[in-house]
């Protein structure tokens, strides 16, 4: 399983959502942001506003290249300034994240022998769940985190699997921890803010290759 991240022009948000819906990607999240290029650079590149839409989703390995092709055809990603899409191997995840993708809770390319010393834990909970995640992570030794606000775009298939209505407003929490602390931090978060709690959270981890 991979975490796929797509960054495109803000006006493409609905199109991106529709593509993920049509391709039956059940677990997807959308957030808004701004590119870092200044107005002079945007004018030089022939681009408009630097307001961006960022789509974050879990994708089975077998669908990655197919989605790349669709995004390129629909969004012209190979053209300068149109956007970017990339995937990151998932090193760990709560059971719900796997089940939504029809994947077994086993990951290809296990990283026990990796030289990376840190992991990024990403937790997605209902709006207002940040404090619960923060306290749970802190109790397990995490030093801090970063909060983003986003929209959950889980379709009917995800709601049917979970047996709950999916609240659109989400808190997305990024926490960097030492690899040796990852398991305990994720366990604490799931016990406090997991799918069976009012926060309806899922979390997964990504390997941090370099930390500055």
Secondary structure, DSSP 8 states (H G I E B T S, - for coil): -EEEEEEEEGGGHHHHHHHHHHTT--SEEEEEEE-S--HHHHHHHT----EEEEEEEEE-GGGHHHHHHHHHHHH-TTSTTSEEEEEEEEEEE-HHHHHHTT--S--SS--TT----EEEEEEEEETT-HHHHHHHHHHTT----EEEEEEE---HHHHHHHTS---SEEEEEEEEEEGGGHHHHHHHHHHHHBTTSTT-BEEEEEEES---
